């Protein structure tokens, strides 16, 4: 039940992303929503917080890391 409550509250995003598609919000909003959403459930109350996504690689491409062009966010087109 705690997972279901967290999912219901977190589903209030006003954007579409992957499997979380909303017909009323067809586009991604990376400026606002490129974050990790953290849900804390206490009884029937859910508190959401966010933390930024790490956007710099741990290893450079020269040191064997992945090219940022390969893993950059992009719109799904299927």
mmCIF file of the N, C-alpha and C atoms, coordinates in Angstrom:
data_MODEL
# 
_entry.id   MODEL 
# 
loop_
_atom_site.group_PDB 
_atom_site.id 
_atom_site.type_symbol 
_atom_site.label_atom_id 
_atom_site.label_alt_id 
_atom_site.label_comp_id 
_atom_site.label_asym_id 
_atom_site.label_entity_id 
_atom_site.label_seq_id 
_atom_site.pdbx_PDB_ins_code 
_atom_site.Cartn_x 
_atom_site.Cartn_y 
_atom_site.Cartn_z 
_atom_site.occupancy 
_atom_site.B_iso_or_equiv 
_atom_site.pdbx_formal_charge 
_atom_site.auth_seq_id 
_atom_site.auth_comp_id 
_atom_site.auth_asym_id 
_atom_site.auth_atom_id 
_atom_site.pdbx_PDB_model_num 
ATOM 1   N N  . UNK A 1 1  ? 0.809  -1.191 0.000   1.00 0.00 ? 1  UNK A N  1 
ATOM 2   C CA . UNK A 1 1  ? 0.000  0.000  0.000   1.00 0.00 ? 1  UNK A CA 1 
ATOM 3   C C  . UNK A 1 1  ? 0.864  1.272  0.000   1.00 0.00 ? 1  UNK A C  1 
ATOM 4   N N  . UNK A 1 2  ? 1.967  1.326  0.762   1.00 0.00 ? 2  UNK A N  1 
ATOM 5   C CA . UNK A 1 2  ? 2.796  2.536  0.704   1.00 0.00 ? 2  UNK A CA 1 
ATOM 6   C C  . UNK A 1 2  ? 3.313  2.832  -0.704  1.00 0.00 ? 2  UNK A C  1 
ATOM 7   N N  . UNK A 1 3  ? 3.691  1.786  -1.463  1.00 0.00 ? 3  UNK A N  1 
ATOM 8   C CA . UNK A 1 3  ? 4.155  2.009  -2.834  1.00 0.00 ? 3  UNK A CA 1 
ATOM 9   C C  . UNK A 1 3  ? 3.040  2.564  -3.713  1.00 0.00 ? 3  UNK A C  1 
ATOM 10  N N  . UNK A 1 4  ? 1.837  2.066  -3.548  1.00 0.00 ? 4  UNK A N  1 
ATOM 11  C CA . UNK A 1 4  ? 0.707  2.557  -4.333  1.00 0.00 ? 4  UNK A CA 1 
ATOM 12  C C  . UNK A 1 4  ? 0.432  4.026  -4.019  1.00 0.00 ? 4  UNK A C  1 
ATOM 13  N N  . UNK A 1 5  ? 0.470  4.400  -2.745  1.00 0.00 ? 5  UNK A N  1 
ATOM 14  C CA . UNK A 1 5  ? 0.256  5.800  -2.363  1.00 0.00 ? 5  UNK A CA 1 
ATOM 15  C C  . UNK A 1 5  ? 1.329  6.696  -2.971  1.00 0.00 ? 5  UNK A C  1 
ATOM 16  N N  . UNK A 1 6  ? 2.579  6.268  -2.897  1.00 0.00 ? 6  UNK A N  1 
ATOM 17  C CA . UNK A 1 6  ? 3.669  7.071  -3.462  1.00 0.00 ? 6  UNK A CA 1 
ATOM 18  C C  . UNK A 1 6  ? 3.504  7.225  -4.964  1.00 0.00 ? 6  UNK A C  1 
ATOM 19  N N  . UNK A 1 7  ? 3.106  6.172  -5.655  1.00 0.00 ? 7  UNK A N  1 
ATOM 20  C CA . UNK A 1 7  ? 2.909  6.232  -7.107  1.00 0.00 ? 7  UNK A CA 1 
ATOM 21  C C  . UNK A 1 7  ? 1.782  7.184  -7.476  1.00 0.00 ? 7  UNK A C  1 
ATOM 22  N N  . UNK A 1 8  ? 0.694  7.138  -6.743  1.00 0.00 ? 8  UNK A N  1 
ATOM 23  C CA . UNK A 1 8  ? -0.451 8.010  -7.028  1.00 0.00 ? 8  UNK A CA 1 
ATOM 24  C C  . UNK A 1 8  ? -0.067 9.478  -6.864  1.00 0.00 ? 8  UNK A C  1 
ATOM 25  N N  . UNK A 1 9  ? 0.615  9.802  -5.785  1.00 0.00 ? 9  UNK A N  1 
ATOM 26  C CA . UNK A 1 9  ? 0.998  11.190 -5.532  1.00 0.00 ? 9  UNK A CA 1 
ATOM 27  C C  . UNK A 1 9  ? 2.049  11.660 -6.539  1.00 0.00 ? 9  UNK A C  1 
ATOM 28  N N  . UNK A 1 10 ? 3.035  10.815 -6.824  1.00 0.00 ? 10 UNK A N  1 
ATOM 29  C CA . UNK A 1 10 ? 4.109  11.190 -7.751  1.00 0.00 ? 10 UNK A CA 1 
ATOM 30  C C  . UNK A 1 10 ? 3.624  11.285 -9.190  1.00 0.00 ? 10 UNK A C  1 
ATOM 31  N N  . UNK A 1 11 ? 2.493  10.694 -9.516  1.00 0.00 ? 11 UNK A N  1 
ATOM 32  C CA . UNK A 1 11 ? 1.970  10.717 -10.885 1.00 0.00 ? 11 UNK A CA 1 
ATOM 33  C C  . UNK A 1 11 ? 1.411  12.079 -11.284 1.00 0.00 ? 11 UNK A C  1 
ATOM 34  N N  . UNK A 1 12 ? 1.478  13.044 -10.407 1.00 0.00 ? 12 UNK A N  1 
ATOM 35  C CA . UNK A 1 12 ? 0.921  14.371 -10.696 1.00 0.00 ? 12 UNK A CA 1 
ATOM 36  C C  . UNK A 1 12 ? 1.834  15.218 -11.590 1.00 0.00 ? 12 UNK A C  1 
ATOM 37  N N  . UNK A 1 13 ? 2.907  14.639 -12.140 1.00 0.00 ? 13 UNK A N  1 
ATOM 38  C CA . UNK A 1 13 ? 3.796  15.386 -13.034 1.00 0.00 ? 13 UNK A CA 1 
ATOM 39  C C  . UNK A 1 13 ? 3.015  15.953 -14.207 1.00 0.00 ? 13 UNK A C  1 
ATOM 40  N N  . UNK A 1 14 ? 3.404  17.112 -14.635 1.00 0.00 ? 14 UNK A N  1 
ATOM 41  C CA . UNK A 1 14 ? 2.740  17.755 -15.762 1.00 0.00 ? 14 UNK A CA 1 
ATOM 42  C C  . UNK A 1 14 ? 3.662  17.666 -16.979 1.00 0.00 ? 14 UNK A C  1 
ATOM 43  N N  . UNK A 1 15 ? 3.983  16.443 -17.373 1.00 0.00 ? 15 UNK A N  1 
ATOM 44  C CA . UNK A 1 15 ? 4.824  16.170 -18.532 1.00 0.00 ? 15 UNK A CA 1 
ATOM 45  C C  . UNK A 1 15 ? 4.663  14.712 -18.924 1.00 0.00 ? 15 UNK A C  1 
ATOM 46  N N  . UNK A 1 16 ? 5.176  14.353 -20.078 1.00 0.00 ? 16 UNK A N  1 
ATOM 47  C CA . UNK A 1 16 ? 5.215  12.964 -20.510 1.00 0.00 ? 16 UNK A CA 1 
ATOM 48  C C  . UNK A 1 16 ? 6.663  12.515 -20.566 1.00 0.00 ? 16 UNK A C  1 
ATOM 49  N N  . UNK A 1 17 ? 6.907  11.312 -20.127 1.00 0.00 ? 17 UNK A N  1 
ATOM 50  C CA . UNK A 1 17 ? 8.265  10.778 -20.154 1.00 0.00 ? 17 UNK A CA 1 
ATOM 51  C C  . UNK A 1 17 ? 8.171  9.255  -20.212 1.00 0.00 ? 17 UNK A C  1 
ATOM 52  N N  . UNK A 1 18 ? 8.573  8.675  -21.322 1.00 0.00 ? 18 UNK A N  1 
ATOM 53  C CA . UNK A 1 18 ? 8.607  7.223  -21.447 1.00 0.00 ? 18 UNK A CA 1 
ATOM 54  C C  . UNK A 1 18 ? 7.241  6.597  -21.212 1.00 0.00 ? 18 UNK A C  1 
ATOM 55  N N  . UNK A 1 19 ? 7.195  5.637  -20.315 1.00 0.00 ? 19 UNK A N  1 
ATOM 56  C CA . UNK A 1 19 ? 5.949  4.933  -20.028 1.00 0.00 ? 19 UNK A CA 1 
ATOM 57  C C  . UNK A 1 19 ? 4.957  5.811  -19.278 1.00 0.00 ? 19 UNK A C  1 
ATOM 58  N N  . UNK A 1 20 ? 5.424  6.936  -18.742 1.00 0.00 ? 20 UNK A N  1 
ATOM 59  C CA . UNK A 1 20 ? 4.553  7.847  -18.006 1.00 0.00 ? 20 UNK A CA 1 
ATOM 60  C C  . UNK A 1 20 ? 4.026  8.918  -18.950 1.00 0.00 ? 20 UNK A C  1 
ATOM 61  N N  . UNK A 1 21 ? 3.257  8.495  -19.931 1.00 0.00 ? 21 UNK A N  1 
ATOM 62  C CA . UNK A 1 21 ? 2.743  9.414  -20.945 1.00 0.00 ? 21 UNK A CA 1 
ATOM 63  C C  . UNK A 1 21 ? 1.406  9.996  -20.491 1.00 0.00 ? 21 UNK A C  1 
ATOM 64  N N  . UNK A 1 22 ? 1.252  11.283 -20.696 1.00 0.00 ? 22 UNK A N  1 
ATOM 65  C CA . UNK A 1 22 ? 0.001  11.983 -20.387 1.00 0.00 ? 22 UNK A CA 1 
ATOM 66  C C  . UNK A 1 22 ? -0.483 12.635 -21.683 1.00 0.00 ? 22 UNK A C  1 
ATOM 67  N N  . UNK A 1 23 ? -1.716 12.333 -22.080 1.00 0.00 ? 23 UNK A N  1 
ATOM 68  C CA . UNK A 1 23 ? -2.245 12.938 -23.309 1.00 0.00 ? 23 UNK A CA 1 
ATOM 69  C C  . UNK A 1 23 ? -2.382 14.451 -23.170 1.00 0.00 ? 23 UNK A C  1 
ATOM 70  N N  . UNK A 1 24 ? -2.654 14.934 -21.962 1.00 0.00 ? 24 UNK A N  1 
ATOM 71  C CA . UNK A 1 24 ? -2.821 16.372 -21.771 1.00 0.00 ? 24 UNK A CA 1 
ATOM 72  C C  . UNK A 1 24 ? -1.481 17.103 -21.640 1.00 0.00 ? 24 UNK A C  1 
ATOM 73  N N  . UNK A 1 25 ? -0.380 16.388 -21.466 1.00 0.00 ? 25 UNK A N  1 
ATOM 74  C CA . UNK A 1 25 ? 0.972  16.977 -21.428 1.00 0.00 ? 25 UNK A CA 1 
ATOM 75  C C  . UNK A 1 25 ? 1.876  16.121 -22.317 1.00 0.00 ? 25 UNK A C  1 
ATOM 76  N N  . UNK A 1 26 ? 1.836  16.326 -23.640 1.00 0.00 ? 26 UNK A N  1 
ATOM 77  C CA . UNK A 1 26 ? 2.547  15.428 -24.556 1.00 0.00 ? 26 UNK A CA 1 
ATOM 78  C C  . UNK A 1 26 ? 4.070  15.597 -24.583 1.00 0.00 ? 26 UNK A C  1 
ATOM 79  N N  . UNK A 1 27 ? 4.595  16.700 -24.082 1.00 0.00 ? 27 UNK A N  1 
ATOM 80  C CA . UNK A 1 27 ? 6.030  16.967 -24.211 1.00 0.00 ? 27 UNK A CA 1 
ATOM 81  C C  . UNK A 1 27 ? 6.787  16.786 -22.909 1.00 0.00 ? 27 UNK A C  1 
ATOM 82  N N  . UNK A 1 28 ? 8.091  16.508 -23.051 1.00 0.00 ? 28 UNK A N  1 
ATOM 83  C CA . UNK A 1 28 ? 8.994  16.439 -21.893 1.00 0.00 ? 28 UNK A CA 1 
ATOM 84  C C  . UNK A 1 28 ? 9.258  17.847 -21.385 1.00 0.00 ? 28 UNK A C  1 
ATOM 85  N N  . UNK A 1 29 ? 9.576  17.948 -20.118 1.00 0.00 ? 29 UNK A N  1 
ATOM 86  C CA . UNK A 1 29 ? 9.981  19.228 -19.528 1.00 0.00 ? 29 UNK A CA 1 
ATOM 87  C C  . UNK A 1 29 ? 11.243 18.967 -18.703 1.00 0.00 ? 29 UNK A C  1 
ATOM 88  N N  . UNK A 1 30 ? 12.381 18.872 -19.399 1.00 0.00 ? 30 UNK A N  1 
ATOM 89  C CA . UNK A 1 30 ? 13.638 18.548 -18.726 1.00 0.00 ? 30 UNK A CA 1 
ATOM 90  C C  . UNK A 1 30 ? 14.084 19.631 -17.764 1.00 0.00 ? 30 UNK A C  1 
ATOM 91  N N  . UNK A 1 31 ? 13.714 20.869 -18.005 1.00 0.00 ? 31 UNK A N  1 
ATOM 92  C CA . UNK A 1 31 ? 14.126 21.947 -17.103 1.00 0.00 ? 31 UNK A CA 1 
ATOM 93  C C  . UNK A 1 31 ? 13.537 21.727 -15.715 1.00 0.00 ? 31 UNK A C  1 
ATOM 94  N N  . UNK A 1 32 ? 12.267 21.386 -15.657 1.00 0.00 ? 32 UNK A N  1 
ATOM 95  C CA . UNK A 1 32 ? 11.601 21.218 -14.357 1.00 0.00 ? 32 UNK A CA 1 
ATOM 96  C C  . UNK A 1 32 ? 11.690 19.792 -13.819 1.00 0.00 ? 32 UNK A C  1 
ATOM 97  N N  . UNK A 1 33 ? 11.621 18.794 -14.709 1.00 0.00 ? 33 UNK A N  1 
ATOM 98  C CA . UNK A 1 33 ? 11.438 17.430 -14.246 1.00 0.00 ? 33 UNK A CA 1 
ATOM 99  C C  . UNK A 1 33 ? 12.623 16.510 -14.443 1.00 0.00 ? 33 UNK A C  1 
ATOM 100 N N  . UNK A 1 34 ? 13.779 17.008 -14.846 1.00 0.00 ? 34 UNK A N  1 
ATOM 101 C CA . UNK A 1 34 ? 14.948 16.129 -14.925 1.00 0.00 ? 34 UNK A CA 1 
ATOM 102 C C  . UNK A 1 34 ? 15.585 16.068 -13.542 1.00 0.00 ? 34 UNK A C  1 
ATOM 103 N N  . UNK A 1 35 ? 14.873 15.439 -12.646 1.00 0.00 ? 35 UNK A N  1 
ATOM 104 C CA . UNK A 1 35 ? 15.270 15.284 -11.247 1.00 0.00 ? 35 UNK A CA 1 
ATOM 105 C C  . UNK A 1 35 ? 14.871 13.885 -10.790 1.00 0.00 ? 35 UNK A C  1 
ATOM 106 N N  . UNK A 1 36 ? 15.442 13.444 -9.693  1.00 0.00 ? 36 UNK A N  1 
ATOM 107 C CA . UNK A 1 36 ? 14.999 12.224 -9.040  1.00 0.00 ? 36 UNK A CA 1 
ATOM 108 C C  . UNK A 1 36 ? 13.923 12.622 -8.037  1.00 0.00 ? 36 UNK A C  1 
ATOM 109 N N  . UNK A 1 37 ? 12.782 11.961 -8.100  1.00 0.00 ? 37 UNK A N  1 
ATOM 110 C CA . UNK A 1 37 ? 11.701 12.221 -7.159  1.00 0.00 ? 37 UNK A CA 1 
ATOM 111 C C  . UNK A 1 37 ? 11.810 11.234 -6.003  1.00 0.00 ? 37 UNK A C  1 
ATOM 112 N N  . UNK A 1 38 ? 11.791 11.755 -4.805  1.00 0.00 ? 38 UNK A N  1 
ATOM 113 C CA . UNK A 1 38 ? 11.897 10.932 -3.605  1.00 0.00 ? 38 UNK A CA 1 
ATOM 114 C C  . UNK A 1 38 ? 10.570 11.036 -2.855  1.00 0.00 ? 38 UNK A C  1 
ATOM 115 N N  . UNK A 1 39 ? 9.967  9.889  -2.582  1.00 0.00 ? 39 UNK A N  1 
ATOM 116 C CA . UNK A 1 39 ? 8.687  9.853  -1.868  1.00 0.00 ? 39 UNK A CA 1 
ATOM 117 C C  . UNK A 1 39 ? 8.907  9.266  -0.480  1.00 0.00 ? 39 UNK A C  1 
ATOM 118 N N  . UNK A 1 40 ? 8.416  9.983  0.512   1.00 0.00 ? 40 UNK A N  1 
ATOM 119 C CA . UNK A 1 40 ? 8.461  9.490  1.887   1.00 0.00 ? 40 UNK A CA 1 
ATOM 120 C C  . UNK A 1 40 ? 7.018  9.295  2.354   1.00 0.00 ? 40 UNK A C  1 
ATOM 121 N N  . UNK A 1 41 ? 6.711  8.075  2.758   1.00 0.00 ? 41 UNK A N  1 
ATOM 122 C CA . UNK A 1 41 ? 5.343  7.730  3.152   1.00 0.00 ? 41 UNK A CA 1 
ATOM 123 C C  . UNK A 1 41 ? 5.307  7.546  4.665   1.00 0.00 ? 41 UNK A C  1 
ATOM 124 N N  . UNK A 1 42 ? 4.363  8.256  5.301   1.00 0.00 ? 42 UNK A N  1 
ATOM 125 C CA . UNK A 1 42 ? 4.150  8.150  6.741   1.00 0.00 ? 42 UNK A CA 1 
ATOM 126 C C  . UNK A 1 42 ? 2.661  7.936  6.955   1.00 0.00 ? 42 UNK A C  1 
ATOM 127 N N  . UNK A 1 43 ? 2.275  6.695  7.164   1.00 0.00 ? 43 UNK A N  1 
ATOM 128 C CA . UNK A 1 43 ? 0.850  6.398  7.290   1.00 0.00 ? 43 UNK A CA 1 
ATOM 129 C C  . UNK A 1 43 ? 0.168  6.580  5.946   1.00 0.00 ? 43 UNK A C  1 
ATOM 130 N N  . UNK A 1 44 ? -0.798 7.507  5.889   1.00 0.00 ? 44 UNK A N  1 
ATOM 131 C CA . UNK A 1 44 ? -1.497 7.813  4.637   1.00 0.00 ? 44 UNK A CA 1 
ATOM 132 C C  . UNK A 1 44 ? -0.987 9.094  3.995   1.00 0.00 ? 44 UNK A C  1 
ATOM 133 N N  . UNK A 1 45 ? 0.079  9.667  4.531   1.00 0.00 ? 45 UNK A N  1 
ATOM 134 C CA . UNK A 1 45 ? 0.607  10.922 4.001   1.00 0.00 ? 45 UNK A CA 1 
ATOM 135 C C  . UNK A 1 45 ? 1.879  10.650 3.208   1.00 0.00 ? 45 UNK A C  1 
ATOM 136 N N  . UNK A 1 46 ? 1.981  11.309 2.043   1.00 0.00 ? 46 UNK A N  1 
ATOM 137 C CA . UNK A 1 46 ? 3.151  11.168 1.183   1.00 0.00 ? 46 UNK A CA 1 
ATOM 138 C C  . UNK A 1 46 ? 3.788  12.539 1.003   1.00 0.00 ? 46 UNK A C  1 
ATOM 139 N N  . UNK A 1 47 ? 5.073  12.617 1.257   1.00 0.00 ? 47 UNK A N  1 
ATOM 140 C CA . UNK A 1 47 ? 5.809  13.863 1.043   1.00 0.00 ? 47 UNK A CA 1 
ATOM 141 C C  . UNK A 1 47 ? 6.818  13.620 -0.073  1.00 0.00 ? 47 UNK A C  1 
ATOM 142 N N  . UNK A 1 48 ? 6.760  14.462 -1.102  1.00 0.00 ? 48 UNK A N  1 
ATOM 143 C CA . UNK A 1 48 ? 7.685  14.351 -2.224  1.00 0.00 ? 48 UNK A CA 1 
ATOM 144 C C  . UNK A 1 48 ? 8.797  15.378 -2.091  1.00 0.00 ? 48 UNK A C  1 
ATOM 145 N N  . UNK A 1 49 ? 9.990  14.967 -2.431  1.00 0.00 ? 49 UNK A N  1 
ATOM 146 C CA . UNK A 1 49 ? 11.111 15.897 -2.553  1.00 0.00 ? 49 UNK A CA 1 
ATOM 147 C C  . UNK A 1 49 ? 11.882 15.493 -3.804  1.00 0.00 ? 49 UNK A C  1 
ATOM 148 N N  . UNK A 1 50 ? 12.822 16.304 -4.195  1.00 0.00 ? 50 UNK A N  1 
ATOM 149 C CA . UNK A 1 50 ? 13.569 16.044 -5.414  1.00 0.00 ? 50 UNK A CA 1 
ATOM 150 C C  . UNK A 1 50 ? 15.046 16.265 -5.173  1.00 0.00 ? 50 UNK A C  1 
ATOM 151 N N  . UNK A 1 51 ? 15.869 15.574 -5.949  1.00 0.00 ? 51 UNK A N  1 
ATOM 152 C CA . UNK A 1 51 ? 17.293 15.842 -5.952  1.00 0.00 ? 51 UNK A CA 1 
ATOM 153 C C  . UNK A 1 51 ? 17.741 15.869 -7.406  1.00 0.00 ? 51 UNK A C  1 
ATOM 154 N N  . UNK A 1 52 ? 18.761 16.646 -7.721  1.00 0.00 ? 52 UNK A N  1 
ATOM 155 C CA . UNK A 1 52 ? 19.169 16.789 -9.117  1.00 0.00 ? 52 UNK A CA 1 
ATOM 156 C C  . UNK A 1 52 ? 19.764 15.500 -9.684  1.00 0.00 ? 52 UNK A C  1 
ATOM 157 N N  . UNK A 1 53 ? 19.640 15.355 -10.979 1.00 0.00 ? 53 UNK A N  1 
ATOM 158 C CA . UNK A 1 53 ? 20.287 14.267 -11.701 1.00 0.00 ? 53 UNK A CA 1 
ATOM 159 C C  . UNK A 1 53 ? 21.746 14.669 -11.928 1.00 0.00 ? 53 UNK A C  1 
ATOM 160 N N  . UNK A 1 54 ? 22.654 13.733 -11.728 1.00 0.00 ? 54 UNK A N  1 
ATOM 161 C CA . UNK A 1 54 ? 24.070 14.004 -11.986 1.00 0.00 ? 54 UNK A CA 1 
ATOM 162 C C  . UNK A 1 54 ? 24.266 14.038 -13.500 1.00 0.00 ? 54 UNK A C  1 
ATOM 163 N N  . UNK A 1 55 ? 24.741 15.150 -14.010 1.00 0.00 ? 55 UNK A N  1 
ATOM 164 C CA . UNK A 1 55 ? 24.854 15.318 -15.458 1.00 0.00 ? 55 UNK A CA 1 
ATOM 165 C C  . UNK A 1 55 ? 26.292 15.289 -15.961 1.00 0.00 ? 55 UNK A C  1 
ATOM 166 N N  . UNK A 1 56 ? 27.248 15.116 -15.068 1.00 0.00 ? 56 UNK A N  1 
ATOM 167 C CA . UNK A 1 56 ? 28.642 15.013 -15.499 1.00 0.00 ? 56 UNK A CA 1 
ATOM 168 C C  . UNK A 1 56 ? 29.107 13.575 -15.299 1.00 0.00 ? 56 UNK A C  1 
ATOM 169 N N  . UNK A 1 57 ? 29.804 13.021 -16.292 1.00 0.00 ? 57 UNK A N  1 
ATOM 170 C CA . UNK A 1 57 ? 30.228 11.626 -16.177 1.00 0.00 ? 57 UNK A CA 1 
ATOM 171 C C  . UNK A 1 57 ? 31.324 11.450 -15.136 1.00 0.00 ? 57 UNK A C  1 
ATOM 172 N N  . UNK A 1 58 ? 31.398 10.255 -14.562 1.00 0.00 ? 58 UNK A N  1 
ATOM 173 C CA . UNK A 1 58 ? 32.444 9.942  -13.603 1.00 0.00 ? 58 UNK A CA 1 
ATOM 174 C C  . UNK A 1 58 ? 33.780 9.708  -14.297 1.00 0.00 ? 58 UNK A C  1 
ATOM 175 N N  . UNK A 1 59 ? 33.731 9.235  -15.543 1.00 0.00 ? 59 UNK A N  1 
ATOM 176 C CA . UNK A 1 59 ? 34.948 8.994  -16.326 1.00 0.00 ? 59 UNK A CA 1 
ATOM 177 C C  . UNK A 1 59 ? 34.850 9.760  -17.642 1.00 0.00 ? 59 UNK A C  1 
ATOM 178 N N  . UNK A 1 60 ? 35.950 10.341 -18.053 1.00 0.00 ? 60 UNK A N  1 
ATOM 179 C CA . UNK A 1 60 ? 35.951 11.046 -19.340 1.00 0.00 ? 60 UNK A CA 1 
ATOM 180 C C  . UNK A 1 60 ? 35.913 10.024 -20.473 1.00 0.00 ? 60 UNK A C  1 
ATOM 181 N N  . UNK A 1 61 ? 35.551 10.493 -21.650 1.00 0.00 ? 61 UNK A N  1 
ATOM 182 C CA . UNK A 1 61 ? 35.515 9.613  -22.818 1.00 0.00 ? 61 UNK A CA 1 
ATOM 183 C C  . UNK A 1 61 ? 36.915 9.054  -23.101 1.00 0.00 ? 61 UNK A C  1 
ATOM 184 N N  . UNK A 1 62 ? 37.930 9.882  -22.904 1.00 0.00 ? 62 UNK A N  1 
ATOM 185 C CA . UNK A 1 62 ? 39.314 9.443  -23.126 1.00 0.00 ? 62 UNK A CA 1 
ATOM 186 C C  . UNK A 1 62 ? 39.728 8.345  -22.154 1.00 0.00 ? 62 UNK A C  1 
ATOM 187 N N  . UNK A 1 63 ? 39.115 8.317  -20.976 1.00 0.00 ? 63 UNK A N  1 
ATOM 188 C CA . UNK A 1 63 ? 39.445 7.307  -19.969 1.00 0.00 ? 63 UNK A CA 1 
ATOM 189 C C  . UNK A 1 63 ? 38.527 6.089  -20.061 1.00 0.00 ? 63 UNK A C  1 
ATOM 190 N N  . UNK A 1 64 ? 37.763 5.981  -21.159 1.00 0.00 ? 64 UNK A N  1 
ATOM 191 C CA . UNK A 1 64 ? 36.891 4.828  -21.355 1.00 0.00 ? 64 UNK A CA 1 
ATOM 192 C C  . UNK A 1 64 ? 35.445 5.068  -20.991 1.00 0.00 ? 64 UNK A C  1 
ATOM 193 N N  . UNK A 1 65 ? 35.089 6.300  -20.639 1.00 0.00 ? 65 UNK A N  1 
ATOM 194 C CA . UNK A 1 65 ? 33.705 6.625  -20.306 1.00 0.00 ? 65 UNK A CA 1 
ATOM 195 C C  . UNK A 1 65 ? 32.827 6.723  -21.552 1.00 0.00 ? 65 UNK A C  1 
ATOM 196 N N  . UNK A 1 66 ? 31.539 6.781  -21.345 1.00 0.00 ? 66 UNK A N  1 
ATOM 197 C CA . UNK A 1 66 ? 30.571 6.856  -22.437 1.00 0.00 ? 66 UNK A CA 1 
ATOM 198 C C  . UNK A 1 66 ? 30.444 8.293  -22.913 1.00 0.00 ? 66 UNK A C  1 
ATOM 199 N N  . UNK A 1 67 ? 30.280 8.467  -24.201 1.00 0.00 ? 67 UNK A N  1 
ATOM 200 C CA . UNK A 1 67 ? 30.071 9.789  -24.781 1.00 0.00 ? 67 UNK A CA 1 
ATOM 201 C C  . UNK A 1 67 ? 28.745 10.359 -24.280 1.00 0.00 ? 67 UNK A C  1 
ATOM 202 N N  . UNK A 1 68 ? 28.753 11.612 -23.862 1.00 0.00 ? 68 UNK A N  1 
ATOM 203 C CA . UNK A 1 68 ? 27.516 12.247 -23.386 1.00 0.00 ? 68 UNK A CA 1 
ATOM 204 C C  . UNK A 1 68 ? 26.475 12.341 -24.497 1.00 0.00 ? 68 UNK A C  1 
ATOM 205 N N  . UNK A 1 69 ? 26.905 12.380 -25.763 1.00 0.00 ? 69 UNK A N  1 
ATOM 206 C CA . UNK A 1 69 ? 25.958 12.403 -26.877 1.00 0.00 ? 69 UNK A CA 1 
ATOM 207 C C  . UNK A 1 69 ? 25.139 11.115 -26.932 1.00 0.00 ? 69 UNK A C  1 
ATOM 208 N N  . UNK A 1 70 ? 25.733 9.997  -26.526 1.00 0.00 ? 70 UNK A N  1 
ATOM 209 C CA . UNK A 1 70 ? 25.035 8.716  -26.558 1.00 0.00 ? 70 UNK A CA 1 
ATOM 210 C C  . UNK A 1 70 ? 23.965 8.617  -25.477 1.00 0.00 ? 70 UNK A C  1 
ATOM 211 N N  . UNK A 1 71 ? 24.169 9.280  -24.363 1.00 0.00 ? 71 UNK A N  1 
ATOM 212 C CA . UNK A 1 71 ? 23.227 9.120  -23.245 1.00 0.00 ? 71 UNK A CA 1 
ATOM 213 C C  . UNK A 1 71 ? 22.441 10.391 -22.931 1.00 0.00 ? 71 UNK A C  1 
ATOM 214 N N  . UNK A 1 72 ? 22.526 11.369 -23.817 1.00 0.00 ? 72 UNK A N  1 
ATOM 215 C CA . UNK A 1 72 ? 21.791 12.623 -23.600 1.00 0.00 ? 72 UNK A CA 1 
ATOM 216 C C  . UNK A 1 72 ? 20.292 12.360 -23.644 1.00 0.00 ? 72 UNK A C  1 
ATOM 217 N N  . UNK A 1 73 ? 19.498 13.077 -22.841 1.00 0.00 ? 73 UNK A N  1 
ATOM 218 C CA . UNK A 1 73 ? 18.046 12.902 -22.880 1.00 0.00 ? 73 UNK A CA 1 
ATOM 219 C C  . UNK A 1 73 ? 17.483 13.259 -24.256 1.00 0.00 ? 73 UNK A C  1 
ATOM 220 N N  . UNK A 1 74 ? 16.499 12.513 -24.695 1.00 0.00 ? 74 UNK A N  1 
ATOM 221 C CA . UNK A 1 74 ? 15.866 12.820 -25.971 1.00 0.00 ? 74 UNK A CA 1 
ATOM 222 C C  . UNK A 1 74 ? 14.431 12.324 -25.954 1.00 0.00 ? 74 UNK A C  1 
ATOM 223 N N  . UNK A 1 75 ? 13.667 12.873 -26.840 1.00 0.00 ? 75 UNK A N  1 
ATOM 224 C CA . UNK A 1 75 ? 12.254 12.519 -26.963 1.00 0.00 ? 75 UNK A CA 1 
ATOM 225 C C  . UNK A 1 75 ? 12.122 11.121 -27.545 1.00 0.00 ? 75 UNK A C  1 
ATOM 226 N N  . UNK A 1 76 ? 11.212 10.338 -26.972 1.00 0.00 ? 76 UNK A N  1 
ATOM 227 C CA . UNK A 1 76 ? 10.919 9.027  -27.543 1.00 0.00 ? 76 UNK A CA 1 
ATOM 228 C C  . UNK A 1 76 ? 9.989  9.208  -28.725 1.00 0.00 ? 76 UNK A C  1 
ATOM 229 N N  . UNK A 1 77 ? 10.254 8.488  -29.766 1.00 0.00 ? 77 UNK A N  1 
ATOM 230 C CA . UNK A 1 77 ? 9.478  8.686  -31.001 1.00 0.00 ? 77 UNK A CA 1 
ATOM 231 C C  . UNK A 1 77 ? 8.812  7.412  -31.474 1.00 0.00 ? 77 UNK A C  1 
ATOM 232 N N  . UNK A 1 78 ? 8.436  6.516  -30.592 1.00 0.00 ? 78 UNK A N  1 
ATOM 233 C CA . UNK A 1 78 ? 7.768  5.295  -31.038 1.00 0.00 ? 78 UNK A CA 1 
ATOM 234 C C  . UNK A 1 78 ? 6.298  5.361  -30.771 1.00 0.00 ? 78 UNK A C  1 
# 
